[in-house]
Amino acid sequence: MSSSATRRAAVRAGLSLGVAVGGSGLAFGATAVTSGLSVAQACALSLVTFTGASQYALVGVVATGGSLAVGAVGALLLGGRNTLYGLRLADLLRVTGVRRLVAAQGVIDETTAVAVGQHDREAARAGFWTSFATLYALWNLSTLVGALGVERIGDPSALGLDVVAPAAFLAILWTRLKADPVARWVALGGAGLALAGTPWLPGGTPVLLAGIAALAAALLGRVPPSRAAAVSAPGRAGGGPGTADGAGSGGTR
């Protein structure tokens, strides 16, 4: 395949993934407003954070009465995997100056998957920037639509939208949990720790402790870091930015 053909294929892959995943921001916008955030706060979170799993984690803490500080720490833990992606993409993309800062914002599960799946550096760059631009635009637009839609309903809790965040988060994780038995054990251990601490700890803290436990397992060498990150990361090609924290689910990202 010629160089131009590989770039076109990468662009198509980026567009397809961005369109497929970007609309999941509807669920995040609805969940964020249902959990107590304003429309402006929900949109700002998508604009600045842009990682589905981390966003859902923060909103989930707020929904249960936890503090923003605890939610922010949990979101940072979930987003830590993007640092590992950045190490891989730095050599592949080779961007400098202001473009480096812009590229850092787009390092999530989906864009990384598109970039590393290409056959050469030029195609990787084309796939990364196309998926980033498409997904960023649609994720933020759909967040706004979802947040505005729920705000105008009047009583969003009557629709049972309190289950959207956990359901979306489970969907983000399901693919990896099915494929990786080690990740399943880490996830079960974290869930057990969170459940045990729920009656005694402030809202959001049990989830934070579960995340710390997964990272500790990675540092001790019991679980490779990539697998530990998988228990809090969206699927590579369908979890939301993310997602993914994307979350991005949804993280998604």
SEMARMI-18249 format. One record per residue: x, y, z of N, C-alpha, C, O in turn; residue number from 1. Coordinates in Angstrom, 3 decimals, decimal comma. Example, Ala and Ser with C-alpha at 12.3 -4.5 7.8 and 13.67 -1.06 7.14 Angstrom:
BEGIN
> 13,190|-5,690|7,800|12,300|-4,500|7,800|13,200|-3,300|7,800|14,236|-3,319|8,465|1
> 12,850|-2,250|7,080|13,670|-1,060|7,140|12,900|0,030|7,870|13,409|1,138|8,039|2
END
This chain:
BEGIN
> 0,840|-1,191|0,000|0,000|0,000|0,000|0,875|1,240|0,000|1,854|1,293|0,745|1
> 0,549|2,254|-0,823|1,344|3,463|-0,919|1,198|4,310|0,330|0,287|4,110|1,134|2
> 2,133|5,281|0,482|2,107|6,152|1,656|0,819|6,959|1,732|0,239|7,110|2,808|3
> 0,374|7,476|0,598|-0,863|8,260|0,596|-2,070|7,395|0,931|-3,004|7,853|1,590|4
> -2,053|6,165|0,487|-3,158|5,253|0,775|-3,224|4,920|2,266|-4,307|4,843|2,844|5
> -2,060|4,724|2,880|-2,052|4,423|4,319|-2,529|5,621|5,124|-3,207|5,453|6,137|6
> -2,182|6,838|4,686|-2,660|8,025|5,385|-4,176|8,154|5,260|-4,858|8,482|6,231|7
> -4,701|7,894|4,063|-6,152|7,965|3,883|-6,868|6,931|4,746|-7,922|7,207|5,319|8
> -6,289|5,755|4,831|-6,883|4,711|5,676|-6,871|5,133|7,141|-7,825|4,879|7,877|9
> -5,783|5,780|7,560|-5,683|6,237|8,940|-6,718|7,319|9,231|-7,330|7,337|10,299|10
> -6,905|8,219|8,267|-7,902|9,279|8,427|-9,299|8,674|8,533|-10,093|9,097|9,373|11
> -9,602|7,700|7,701|-10,924|7,042|7,765|-11,118|6,360|9,117|-12,199|6,420|9,703|12
> -10,071|5,717|9,603|-10,170|5,047|10,904|-10,431|6,070|12,009|-11,257|5,844|12,894|13
> -9,720|7,195|11,948|-9,910|8,226|12,957|-11,300|8,824|12,925|-11,906|9,054|13,972|14
> -11,813|9,079|11,717|-13,162|9,624|11,581|-14,213|8,637|12,072|-15,147|9,008|12,783|15
> -14,052|7,393|11,689|-15,028|6,373|12,086|-15,096|6,228|13,595|-16,179|6,170|14,176|16
> -13,929|6,170|14,224|-13,908|6,005|15,671|-14,454|7,245|16,365|-15,206|7,135|17,333|17
> -14,082|8,423|15,876|-14,562|9,655|16,490|-16,069|9,781|16,438|-16,698|10,185|17,415|18
> -16,650|9,436|15,301|-18,109|9,510|15,155|-18,788|8,469|16,034|-19,812|8,744|16,661|19
> -18,209|7,269|16,076|-18,828|6,183|16,846|-18,813|6,460|18,345|-19,776|6,149|19,046|20
> -17,725|7,043|18,837|-17,555|7,225|20,278|-18,014|8,595|20,755|-18,474|8,734|21,888|21
> -17,895|9,606|19,905|-18,175|10,973|20,335|-19,564|11,179|20,894|-19,748|11,965|21,823|22
> -20,538|10,489|20,345|-21,914|10,663|20,806|-22,165|10,182|22,213|-23,200|10,507|22,796|23
> -21,243|9,413|22,781|-21,450|8,915|24,143|-21,364|10,029|25,174|-21,683|9,819|26,344|24
> -20,931|11,225|24,745|-20,953|12,362|25,653|-22,360|12,723|26,099|-22,528|13,380|27,126|25
> -23,379|12,306|25,344|-24,763|12,523|25,759|-25,020|11,945|27,144|-25,617|12,595|28,002|26
> -24,559|10,709|27,347|-24,761|10,057|28,644|-23,998|10,782|29,731|-24,496|10,926|30,848|27
> -22,782|11,246|29,416|-22,022|11,945|30,440|-22,686|13,260|30,824|-22,807|13,572|32,009|28
> -23,120|14,038|29,824|-23,774|15,299|30,129|-25,007|15,106|30,988|-25,230|15,857|31,938|29
> -25,808|14,103|30,659|-27,007|13,813|31,449|-26,647|13,382|32,864|-27,270|13,818|33,831|30
> -25,644|12,527|32,980|-25,239|12,034|34,289|-24,672|13,148|35,156|-24,959|13,217|36,351|31
> -23,865|14,023|34,554|-23,242|15,099|35,312|-24,284|16,029|35,922|-24,188|16,380|37,097|32
> -25,292|16,435|35,123|-26,322|17,335|35,627|-27,192|16,624|36,659|-27,583|17,220|37,662|33
> -27,492|15,362|36,413|-28,269|14,583|37,381|-27,539|14,469|38,717|-28,172|14,422|39,772|34
> -26,218|14,426|38,671|-25,418|14,268|39,890|-25,225|15,572|40,650|-24,681|15,557|41,754|35
> -25,657|16,701|40,089|-25,569|17,958|40,802|-24,714|19,025|40,155|-24,653|20,144|40,663|36
> -24,051|18,721|39,050|-23,260|19,728|38,363|-24,161|20,597|37,497|-25,226|20,159|37,062|37
> -23,730|21,827|37,251|-24,461|22,681|36,332|-24,077|22,325|34,902|-23,124|21,581|34,672|38
> -24,829|22,862|33,943|-24,502|22,626|32,542|-23,101|23,152|32,231|-22,326|22,499|31,532|39
> -22,785|24,330|32,751|-21,460|24,922|32,506|-20,349|24,055|33,094|-19,304|23,877|32,467|40
> -20,570|23,514|34,296|-19,557|22,671|34,924|-19,360|21,370|34,152|-18,233|20,907|33,980|41
> -20,459|20,788|33,692|-20,357|19,552|32,914|-19,566|19,789|31,632|-18,706|18,987|31,269|42
> -19,861|20,892|30,951|-19,172|21,203|29,695|-17,705|21,531|29,938|-16,841|21,126|29,161|43
> -17,419|22,262|31,013|-16,030|22,593|31,333|-15,223|21,335|31,627|-14,052|21,237|31,260|44
> -15,858|20,376|32,292|-15,164|19,130|32,609|-14,794|18,373|31,344|-13,701|17,816|31,250|45
> -15,697|18,350|30,372|-15,399|17,669|29,111|-14,339|18,419|28,313|-13,477|17,798|27,692|46
> -14,395|19,740|28,326|-13,427|20,534|27,583|-12,014|20,394|28,134|-11,053|20,260|27,377|47
> -11,898|20,427|29,456|-10,577|20,449|30,085|-10,030|19,054|30,359|-8,852|18,787|30,122|48
> -10,884|18,168|30,858|-10,417|16,832|31,245|-10,325|15,906|30,038|-9,281|15,303|29,789|49
> -11,404|15,797|29,301|-11,454|14,991|28,080|-10,903|13,576|28,258|-10,069|13,112|27,480|50
> -11,382|12,920|29,279|-11,081|11,498|29,449|-12,253|10,879|30,194|-12,448|11,129|31,384|51
> -13,026|10,075|29,492|-14,307|9,614|29,989|-14,282|8,949|31,345|-15,111|9,265|32,199|52
> -13,349|8,035|31,568|-13,321|7,303|32,840|-13,108|8,253|34,010|-13,767|8,122|35,041|53
> -12,193|9,209|33,860|-11,924|10,169|34,937|-13,126|11,067|35,183|-13,445|11,383|36,329|54
> -13,794|11,479|34,110|-14,964|12,331|34,265|-16,086|11,603|35,000|-16,720|12,171|35,890|55
> -16,329|10,353|34,630|-17,363|9,587|35,316|-16,994|9,353|36,778|-17,864|9,359|37,649|56
> -15,700|9,147|37,047|-15,270|8,917|38,426|-15,542|10,143|39,286|-16,052|10,015|40,399|57
> -15,209|11,329|38,786|-15,427|12,554|39,550|-16,912|12,795|39,776|-17,333|13,133|40,882|58
> -17,701|12,622|38,727|-19,144|12,830|38,840|-19,758|11,819|39,806|-20,674|12,151|40,559|59
> -19,254|10,587|39,782|-19,778|9,575|40,687|-19,532|9,923|42,139|-20,386|9,672|42,989|60
> -18,374|10,501|42,436|-18,074|10,925|43,807|-19,009|12,052|44,237|-19,537|12,044|45,349|61
> -19,206|13,015|43,349|-20,101|14,133|43,655|-21,529|13,632|43,891|-22,221|14,108|44,791|62
> -21,959|12,675|43,079|-23,327|12,155|43,189|-23,574|11,476|44,526|-24,703|11,477|45,017|63
> -22,528|10,891|45,131|-22,689|10,199|46,409|-22,382|11,092|47,600|-22,298|10,613|48,731|64
> -22,216|12,384|47,355|-21,976|13,314|48,448|-20,523|13,497|48,816|-20,218|14,150|49,814|65
> -19,619|12,937|48,038|-18,198|13,082|48,325|-17,691|14,467|47,950|-18,363|15,216|47,241|66
> -16,503|14,797|48,431|-15,928|16,110|48,150|-15,290|16,147|46,770|-14,913|15,111|46,222|67
> -15,172|17,343|46,216|-14,525|17,507|44,917|-13,053|17,099|44,994|-12,493|16,601|44,018|68
> -12,427|17,312|46,160|-11,015|16,957|46,309|-10,805|15,461|46,139|-9,887|15,030|45,441|69
> -11,670|14,662|46,786|-11,576|13,212|46,664|-11,861|12,785|45,234|-11,177|11,919|44,688|70
> -12,874|13,397|44,628|-13,201|13,069|43,248|-12,071|13,410|42,297|-11,798|12,664|41,356|71
> -11,410|14,539|42,540|-10,310|14,949|41,668|-9,133|13,993|41,774|-8,500|13,671|40,769|72
> -8,834|13,536|42,991|-7,724|12,585|43,166|-8,032|11,279|42,449|-7,170|10,716|41,775|73
> -9,255|10,800|42,594|-9,647|9,573|41,894|-9,556|9,727|40,390|-9,108|8,820|39,689|74
> -9,985|10,887|39,894|-9,923|11,143|38,453|-8,483|11,169|37,968|-8,182|10,666|36,886|75
> -7,586|11,756|38,768|-6,170|11,801|38,394|-5,563|10,402|38,354|-4,757|10,092|37,476|76
> -5,953|9,561|39,307|-5,444|8,185|39,306|-5,874|7,449|38,040|-5,076|6,754|37,410|77
> -7,137|7,608|37,679|-7,641|6,929|36,484|-6,990|7,483|35,218|-6,759|6,744|34,261|78
> -6,697|8,781|35,215|-6,082|9,388|34,042|-4,596|9,144|33,936|-3,980|9,489|32,928|79
> -4,004|8,545|34,978|-2,559|8,328|34,969|-2,076|7,442|33,837|-0,925|7,541|33,413|80
> -2,956|6,571|33,345|-2,554|5,682|32,263|-2,205|6,466|31,003|-1,423|5,997|30,175|81
> -2,783|7,659|30,854|-2,504|8,449|29,663|-1,048|8,894|29,603|-0,518|9,167|28,526|82
> -0,405|8,964|30,772|1,022|9,286|30,801|1,822|8,194|30,107|2,766|8,476|29,369|83
> 1,437|6,948|30,348|2,115|5,831|29,685|1,887|5,876|28,180|2,795|5,592|27,399|84
> 0,664|6,234|27,776|0,391|6,377|26,352|1,264|7,478|25,748|1,773|7,348|24,635|85
> 1,427|8,575|26,516|2,224|9,688|26,027|3,664|9,305|25,767|4,276|9,779|24,810|86
> 4,210|8,446|26,618|5,582|7,985|26,420|5,717|7,232|25,103|6,722|7,356|24,404|87
> 4,702|6,457|24,778|4,738|5,694|23,524|4,547|6,611|22,320|5,203|6,438|21,293|88
> 3,652|7,582|22,448|3,325|8,434|21,310|4,350|9,541|21,068|4,432|10,075|19,962|89
> 5,130|9,889|22,089|6,096|10,981|21,926|7,051|10,712|20,771|7,314|11,596|19,956|90
> 7,565|9,499|20,705|8,493|9,162|19,629|7,774|8,988|18,298|8,344|9,235|17,236|91
> 6,528|8,563|18,366|5,769|8,307|17,145|5,321|9,604|16,479|5,406|9,734|15,258|92
> 4,847|10,560|17,269|4,307|11,800|16,715|5,378|12,873|16,515|5,349|13,616|15,534|93
> 6,326|12,944|17,461|7,436|13,905|17,388|6,947|15,327|17,148|7,350|15,979|16,185|94
> 6,078|15,799|18,030|5,592|17,173|17,943|6,373|18,041|18,925|6,876|17,542|19,933|95
> 6,476|19,329|18,637|7,230|20,253|19,474|6,428|21,533|19,702|5,426|21,777|19,030|96
> 6,881|22,344|20,656|6,275|23,637|20,910|4,834|23,537|21,358|4,454|22,635|22,106|97
> 4,030|24,493|20,880|2,624|24,559|21,266|1,869|23,306|20,825|0,959|22,853|21,519|98
> 2,241|22,754|19,687|1,566|21,543|19,202|1,742|20,388|20,185|0,889|19,505|20,269|99
> 2,832|20,397|20,915|3,053|19,341|21,903|2,013|19,429|23,024|1,521|18,405|23,499|100
> 1,680|20,652|23,445|0,676|20,843|24,480|-0,704|20,423|23,978|-1,482|19,803|24,703|101
> -0,988|20,773|22,728|-2,286|20,389|22,146|-2,374|18,871|22,027|-3,402|18,274|22,348|102
> -1,295|18,253|21,567|-1,290|16,801|21,409|-1,487|16,097|22,749|-2,158|15,067|22,818|103
> -0,905|16,650|23,813|-1,037|16,037|25,134|-2,500|15,949|25,560|-2,904|14,988|26,214|104
> -3,289|16,954|25,187|-4,711|16,938|25,523|-5,434|15,798|24,818|-6,445|15,302|25,316|105
> -4,928|15,382|23,673|-5,596|14,346|22,889|-5,108|12,941|23,129|-5,554|12,019|22,446|106
> -4,200|12,739|24,081|-3,674|11,393|24,341|-4,653|10,635|25,233|-4,630|10,776|26,455|107
> -5,497|9,847|24,622|-6,471|9,017|25,324|-6,459|7,627|24,687|-5,703|7,369|23,750|108
> -7,293|6,750|25,199|-7,314|5,362|24,716|-7,534|5,282|23,210|-6,793|4,607|22,495|109
> -8,570|5,988|22,738|-8,977|5,843|21,343|-7,941|6,393|20,375|-7,607|5,739|19,387|110
> -7,426|7,594|20,650|-6,437|8,186|19,746|-5,149|7,380|19,737|-4,496|7,244|18,702|111
> -4,790|6,847|20,899|-3,591|6,011|20,974|-3,765|4,741|20,153|-2,857|4,317|19,439|112
> -4,942|4,142|20,266|-5,209|2,911|19,519|-5,105|3,145|18,019|-4,527|2,330|17,300|113
> -5,669|4,269|17,539|-5,605|4,575|16,111|-4,161|4,817|15,680|-3,732|4,314|14,642|114
> -3,414|5,579|16,464|-2,044|5,938|16,084|-1,121|4,724|16,029|-0,409|4,527|15,044|115
> -1,132|3,914|17,081|-0,186|2,790|17,132|-0,580|1,667|16,184|0,216|0,764|15,925|116
> -1,794|1,717|15,668|-2,227|0,674|14,741|-1,846|0,928|13,301|-2,183|0,129|12,427|117
> -1,140|2,038|13,026|-0,773|2,366|11,652|0,591|1,775|11,279|1,356|1,348|12,144|118
> 0,875|1,762|9,985|2,075|1,100|9,477|3,297|2,011|9,410|4,422|1,516|9,333|119
> 3,105|3,327|9,438|4,250|4,236|9,398|3,928|5,489|10,192|2,787|5,706|10,600|120
> 4,955|6,320|10,410|4,811|7,493|11,261|3,817|8,507|10,689|3,024|9,074|11,440|121
> 3,844|8,740|9,396|2,941|9,710|8,794|1,480|9,284|8,949|0,612|10,107|9,243|122
> 1,224|8,011|8,752|-0,139|7,512|8,924|-0,554|7,600|10,396|-1,706|7,908|10,704|123
> 0,385|7,330|11,296|0,092|7,421|12,727|-0,297|8,848|13,106|-1,244|9,068|13,860|124
> 0,446|9,803|12,573|0,125|11,206|12,850|-1,257|11,571|12,302|-2,055|12,216|12,983|125
> -1,525|11,154|11,076|-2,820|11,460|10,463|-3,964|10,844|11,268|-4,983|11,493|11,503|126
> -3,793|9,597|11,686|-4,824|8,934|12,464|-5,034|9,572|13,815|-6,165|9,727|14,275|127
> -3,919|9,946|14,458|-4,023|10,569|15,786|-4,778|11,887|15,711|-5,746|12,085|16,446|128
> -4,352|12,791|14,836|-4,960|14,116|14,781|-6,400|14,056|14,296|-7,241|14,827|14,757|129
> -6,691|13,153|13,377|-8,074|13,034|12,897|-8,995|12,514|13,993|-10,075|13,064|14,208|130
> -8,578|11,463|14,684|-9,411|10,907|15,750|-9,551|11,897|16,897|-10,628|12,015|17,482|131
> -8,483|12,608|17,227|-8,535|13,599|18,297|-9,523|14,713|17,964|-10,403|15,026|18,766|132
> -9,379|15,307|16,788|-10,241|16,424|16,411|-11,709|16,006|16,355|-12,578|16,713|16,864|133
> -11,981|14,863|15,740|-13,363|14,406|15,600|-13,978|14,074|16,951|-15,090|14,498|17,265|134
> -13,238|13,311|17,742|-13,755|12,879|19,031|-13,912|14,049|19,994|-14,899|14,117|20,727|135
> -12,956|14,966|20,001|-13,033|16,120|20,909|-14,253|16,976|20,590|-14,987|17,385|21,489|136
> -14,462|17,241|19,303|-15,594|18,074|18,903|-16,927|17,409|19,247|-17,810|18,051|19,816|137
> -17,079|16,133|18,908|-18,355|15,452|19,134|-18,600|15,161|20,610|-19,736|15,247|21,075|138
> -17,555|14,821|21,349|-17,699|14,551|22,782|-18,205|15,794|23,512|-19,100|15,709|24,352|139
> -17,624|16,943|23,183|-18,031|18,169|23,860|-19,411|18,636|23,399|-20,198|19,125|24,211|140
> -19,711|18,496|22,126|-21,034|18,867|21,640|-22,113|17,992|22,255|-23,152|18,493|22,683|141
> -21,874|16,688|22,302|-22,883|15,781|22,857|-23,005|15,955|24,373|-24,083|15,740|24,928|142
> -21,919|16,340|25,053|-22,015|16,652|26,480|-22,980|17,809|26,705|-23,829|17,759|27,594|143
> -22,841|18,849|25,892|-23,729|20,009|26,002|-25,180|19,613|25,748|-26,074|20,007|26,498|144
> -25,414|18,837|24,694|-26,785|18,422|24,366|-27,379|17,579|25,485|-28,529|17,785|25,874|145
> -26,602|16,630|26,007|-27,093|15,779|27,089|-27,383|16,568|28,353|-28,384|16,323|29,026|146
> -26,502|17,522|28,680|-26,696|18,328|29,889|-27,914|19,234|29,759|-28,706|19,339|30,696|147
> -28,073|19,884|28,622|-29,226|20,758|28,413|-30,532|19,969|28,395|-31,545|20,416|28,934|148
> -30,500|18,796|27,773|-31,705|17,982|27,696|-32,205|17,571|29,062|-33,403|17,641|29,336|149
> -31,296|17,141|29,922|-31,707|16,697|31,258|-32,149|17,878|32,103|-33,095|17,766|32,883|150
> -31,470|19,012|31,952|-31,827|20,189|32,752|-33,263|20,620|32,498|-33,923|21,135|33,401|151
> -33,752|20,417|31,281|-35,094|20,874|30,916|-36,182|19,861|31,252|-37,369|20,166|31,127|152
> -35,800|18,676|31,671|-36,805|17,664|32,020|-37,545|18,050|33,294|-38,749|17,822|33,412|153
> -36,819|18,636|34,252|-37,447|19,062|35,496|-37,117|18,133|36,647|-36,681|18,602|37,698|154
> -37,308|16,833|36,486|-36,993|15,858|37,535|-36,275|14,681|36,907|-36,886|13,634|36,695|155
> -34,968|14,828|36,597|-34,240|13,769|35,901|-34,153|12,477|36,685|-33,992|11,406|36,101|156
> -34,258|12,565|38,023|-34,162|11,335|38,813|-35,323|10,394|38,521|-35,217|9,186|38,733|157
> -36,433|10,948|38,033|-37,590|10,106|37,721|-37,317|9,172|36,560|-38,022|8,177|36,388|158
> -36,294|9,479|35,753|-35,947|8,634|34,610|-34,950|7,541|34,982|-34,582|6,717|34,145|159
> -34,519|7,538|36,229|-33,551|6,535|36,653|-32,155|6,763|36,113|-31,390|5,813|35,950|160
> -31,808|8,027|35,829|-30,492|8,311|35,266|-29,361|8,169|36,277|-28,191|8,316|35,925|161
> -29,706|7,884|37,536|-28,652|7,662|38,514|-27,869|6,383|38,218|-26,783|6,182|38,760|162
> -28,418|5,517|37,359|-27,703|4,279|37,028|-26,857|4,425|35,772|-26,144|3,495|35,396|163
> -26,927|5,590|35,113|-26,188|5,759|33,868|-24,682|5,659|34,093|-23,991|4,956|33,356|164
> -24,174|6,353|35,102|-22,722|6,365|35,332|-22,157|4,974|35,610|-21,214|4,558|34,937|165
> -22,717|4,225|36,606|-22,171|2,887|36,831|-22,335|1,950|35,644|-21,456|1,132|35,369|166
> -23,468|2,067|34,933|-23,686|1,202|33,773|-22,686|1,520|32,669|-22,129|0,614|32,049|167
> -22,460|2,805|32,425|-21,498|3,205|31,393|-20,087|2,787|31,784|-19,304|2,355|30,938|168
> -19,770|2,915|33,057|-18,432|2,543|33,514|-18,209|1,044|33,355|-17,133|0,614|32,941|169
> -19,222|0,249|33,682|-19,103|-1,195|33,509|-18,937|-1,551|32,039|-18,153|-2,437|31,698|170
> -19,667|-0,867|31,170|-19,540|-1,123|29,734|-18,130|-0,799|29,250|-17,583|-1,499|28,397|171
> -17,543|0,266|29,800|-16,184|0,646|29,439|-15,195|-0,455|29,807|-14,271|-0,753|29,049|172
> -15,397|-1,057|30,978|-14,442|-2,045|31,478|-14,659|-3,449|30,929|-13,734|-4,261|30,924|173
> -15,864|-3,741|30,470|-16,253|-5,128|30,238|-15,346|-5,857|29,262|-14,978|-7,008|29,499|174
> -14,981|-5,200|28,165|-14,161|-5,862|27,161|-12,831|-6,334|27,752|-12,409|-7,463|27,503|175
> -12,185|-5,493|28,518|-10,893|-5,862|29,091|-11,029|-6,892|30,197|-10,178|-7,770|30,339|176
> -12,087|-6,792|30,974|-12,271|-7,771|32,034|-12,527|-9,161|31,465|-12,091|-10,159|32,039|177
> -13,231|-9,228|30,340|-13,483|-10,515|29,700|-12,197|-11,133|29,159|-12,023|-12,351|29,194|178
> -11,301|-10,288|28,659|-10,111|-10,788|27,977|-8,940|-11,065|28,913|-8,026|-11,806|28,551|179
> -8,953|-10,486|30,106|-7,779|-10,564|30,968|-8,154|-11,073|32,356|-8,742|-10,326|33,137|180
> -7,826|-12,337|32,688|-8,189|-12,874|34,001|-7,506|-12,151|35,159|-8,075|-12,044|36,246|181
> -6,283|-11,653|34,932|-5,599|-10,917|35,992|-6,341|-9,621|36,298|-6,516|-9,256|37,461|182
> -6,775|-8,929|35,246|-7,544|-7,699|35,450|-8,837|-7,989|36,209|-9,283|-7,170|37,012|183
> -9,437|-9,149|35,957|-10,671|-9,498|36,675|-10,403|-9,630|38,176|-11,192|-9,157|38,994|184
> -9,290|-10,273|38,533|-8,968|-10,428|39,948|-8,688|-9,083|40,607|-9,103|-8,838|41,740|185
> -7,984|-8,219|39,894|-7,713|-6,886|40,432|-9,024|-6,113|40,611|-9,227|-5,442|41,623|186
> -9,911|-6,219|39,611|-11,194|-5,519|39,691|-12,042|-6,045|40,847|-12,656|-5,265|41,575|187
> -12,074|-7,370|41,014|-12,844|-7,953|42,113|-12,274|-7,541|43,466|-13,022|-7,242|44,396|188
> -10,950|-7,527|43,570|-10,323|-7,100|44,816|-10,638|-5,650|45,138|-10,948|-5,304|46,278|189
> -10,553|-4,792|44,100|-10,873|-3,388|44,312|-12,327|-3,181|44,690|-12,641|-2,366|45,558|190
> -13,220|-3,927|44,033|-14,647|-3,810|44,351|-14,921|-4,253|45,791|-15,705|-3,628|46,507|191
> -14,264|-5,337|46,200|-14,440|-5,806|47,572|-13,963|-4,786|48,587|-14,606|-4,563|49,612|192
> -12,821|-4,165|48,289|-12,286|-3,150|49,198|-13,224|-1,946|49,280|-13,461|-1,402|50,358|193
> -13,752|-1,543|48,131|-14,667|-0,403|48,115|-15,947|-0,712|48,894|-16,433|0,128|49,652|194
> -16,493|-1,922|48,708|-17,719|-2,293|49,420|-17,487|-2,362|50,929|-18,342|-1,956|51,716|195
> -16,323|-2,882|51,321|-16,022|-2,991|52,746|-15,894|-1,624|53,410|-16,243|-1,454|54,578|196
> -15,391|-0,654|52,653|-15,200|0,668|53,240|-16,396|1,588|53,151|-16,426|2,626|53,812|197
> -17,391|1,229|52,343|-18,536|2,123|52,125|-19,286|2,506|53,400|-19,640|3,676|53,546|198
> -19,551|1,574|54,339|-20,306|1,973|55,541|-19,523|2,891|56,476|-20,119|3,543|57,334|199
> -18,204|2,954|56,327|-17,387|3,637|57,332|-16,693|4,901|56,824|-16,257|5,727|57,626|200
> -16,587|5,061|55,517|-15,783|6,152|54,959|-16,653|7,166|54,226|-17,757|6,837|53,793|201
> -16,161|8,406|54,082|-16,905|9,434|53,344|-17,126|9,023|51,896|-16,374|8,220|51,346|202
> -18,171|9,585|51,282|-18,489|9,263|49,898|-17,325|9,495|48,960|-16,670|10,536|49,023|203
> -17,065|8,539|48,095|-15,980|8,638|47,124|-14,663|8,062|47,591|-13,844|7,642|46,772|204
> -14,442|8,035|48,919|-13,166|7,523|49,444|-12,968|6,041|49,168|-11,857|5,651|48,809|205
> -13,998|5,178|49,316|-13,789|3,752|49,021|-13,307|3,499|47,598|-12,458|2,635|47,380|206
> -13,839|4,246|46,621|-13,407|4,073|45,234|-11,955|4,506|45,082|-11,182|3,876|44,359|207
> -11,590|5,588|45,769|-10,209|6,065|45,731|-9,262|5,014|46,303|-8,188|4,779|45,748|208
> -9,653|4,379|47,411|-8,822|3,335|48,011|-8,671|2,144|47,069|-7,597|1,547|46,987|209
> -9,742|1,797|46,360|-9,672|0,686|45,409|-8,681|1,006|44,295|-7,924|0,130|43,875|210
> -8,675|2,246|43,812|-7,726|2,642|42,778|-6,297|2,587|43,262|-5,405|2,149|42,535|211
> -6,073|3,034|44,500|-4,725|2,994|45,074|-4,251|1,551|45,212|-3,083|1,250|44,968|212
> -5,162|0,658|45,607|-4,801|-0,752|45,753|-4,361|-1,356|44,425|-3,408|-2,134|44,382|213
> -5,054|-0,998|43,332|-4,690|-1,515|42,010|-3,306|-1,013|41,604|-2,501|-1,766|41,056|214
> -3,036|0,258|41,875|-1,718|0,802|41,554|-0,628|0,159|42,408|0,478|-0,096|41,932|215
> -0,953|-0,098|43,672|0,016|-0,750|44,548|0,365|-2,144|44,033|1,523|-2,559|44,079|216
> -0,644|-2,858|43,545|-0,398|-4,189|42,984|0,550|-4,100|41,795|1,410|-4,962|41,616|217
> 0,393|-3,060|40,986|1,271|-2,887|39,830|2,695|-2,598|40,271|3,647|-3,154|39,723|218
> 2,841|-1,720|41,269|4,175|-1,336|41,736|4,907|-2,507|42,390|6,134|-2,591|42,340|219
> 4,145|-3,402|42,998|4,740|-4,571|43,637|5,098|-5,665|42,640|5,699|-6,678|42,997|220
> 4,717|-5,443|41,378|5,064|-6,413|40,352|4,107|-7,562|40,228|4,356|-8,499|39,470|221
> 3,015|-7,512|40,959|2,044|-8,608|40,865|1,198|-8,490|39,610|0,747|-9,492|39,056|222
> 0,986|-7,253|39,165|0,203|-7,006|37,964|0,975|-6,022|37,114|1,389|-4,981|37,625|223
> 1,189|-6,306|35,826|1,850|-5,324|34,973|1,084|-4,012|35,005|-0,146|-4,037|35,052|224
> 1,773|-2,842|34,981|1,094|-1,560|35,045|-0,004|-1,398|34,008|-1,037|-0,792|34,294|225
> 0,201|-1,934|32,795|-0,822|-1,785|31,761|-2,095|-2,514|32,144|-3,192|-2,071|31,804|226
> -1,958|-3,634|32,851|-3,149|-4,375|33,267|-3,837|-3,690|34,432|-5,066|-3,665|34,512|227
> -3,027|-3,126|35,348|-3,645|-2,406|36,458|-4,423|-1,216|35,943|-5,508|-0,918|36,442|228
> -3,876|-0,530|34,945|-4,578|0,609|34,360|-5,858|0,163|33,680|-6,820|0,928|33,601|229
> -5,880|-1,077|33,184|-7,041|-1,559|32,432|-8,291|-1,627|33,292|-9,400|-1,536|32,766|230
> -8,138|-1,788|34,622|-9,327|-1,873|35,449|-10,006|-0,530|35,580|-11,126|-0,455|36,086|231
> -9,353|0,542|35,132|-9,994|1,850|35,203|-10,015|2,541|33,858|-10,304|3,735|33,780|232
> -9,707|1,799|32,778|-9,599|2,432|31,463|-10,709|1,974|30,540|-11,174|0,839|30,637|233
> -11,140|2,859|29,636|-12,098|2,465|28,639|-11,514|1,474|27,658|-10,296|1,313|27,588|234
> -12,393|0,787|26,878|-11,892|-0,084|25,816|-11,129|0,705|24,788|-11,357|1,905|24,638|235
> -10,243|0,072|24,086|-9,369|0,781|23,171|-10,127|1,427|22,029|-9,656|2,409|21,455|236
> -11,266|0,907|21,696|-11,947|1,492|20,539|-13,443|1,591|20,719|-14,196|1,365|19,771|237
> -13,888|1,921|21,907|-15,336|2,084|22,028|-15,784|2,411|23,419|-16,949|2,174|23,735|238
> -14,927|2,949|24,290|-15,354|3,211|25,642|-15,612|4,655|25,937|-15,937|4,952|27,087|239
> -15,508|5,544|25,063|-15,668|6,934|25,382|-14,355|7,543|25,746|-13,457|6,804|26,148|240
> -14,163|8,872|25,637|-12,923|9,492|25,882|-12,589|9,391|27,322|-13,110|9,707|28,392|241
> -11,141|8,629|26,765|-11,156|8,057|27,397|-10,682|7,459|27,804|-9,659|6,779|27,888|242
> -12,743|8,099|28,585|-13,054|6,633|28,428|-12,321|7,148|28,739|-11,158|7,551|28,710|243
> -14,204|7,038|29,472|-12,538|6,261|29,098|-12,751|6,551|29,347|-12,143|7,201|30,197|244
> -12,179|9,429|31,636|-11,436|8,857|32,414|-12,277|8,404|32,078|-12,558|7,266|32,454|245
> -13,629|7,895|29,588|-13,094|8,393|28,916|-16,140|7,452|29,960|-17,219|6,859|29,968|246
> -14,380|8,936|30,664|-14,994|8,425|30,964|-15,229|8,473|30,923|-16,222|8,924|31,493|247
> -14,622|7,715|29,144|-13,929|8,136|29,023|-15,737|7,696|29,614|-16,677|8,445|29,881|248
> -15,665|6,732|29,631|-16,320|6,494|29,824|-15,752|6,851|29,993|-15,411|7,599|30,909|249
> -15,089|6,230|28,607|-15,981|5,941|28,674|-15,908|5,978|27,680|-16,263|6,028|26,502|250
> -14,903|5,911|29,000|-13,705|6,148|29,222|-13,360|5,475|29,008|-13,193|4,337|29,448|251
> -13,131|6,038|28,189|-13,264|6,100|27,889|-12,069|6,534|28,822|-12,082|6,582|30,052|252
> -10,920|6,874|27,875|-10,083|7,964|27,915|-9,762|8,246|29,294|-9,020|9,187|29,575|253
END
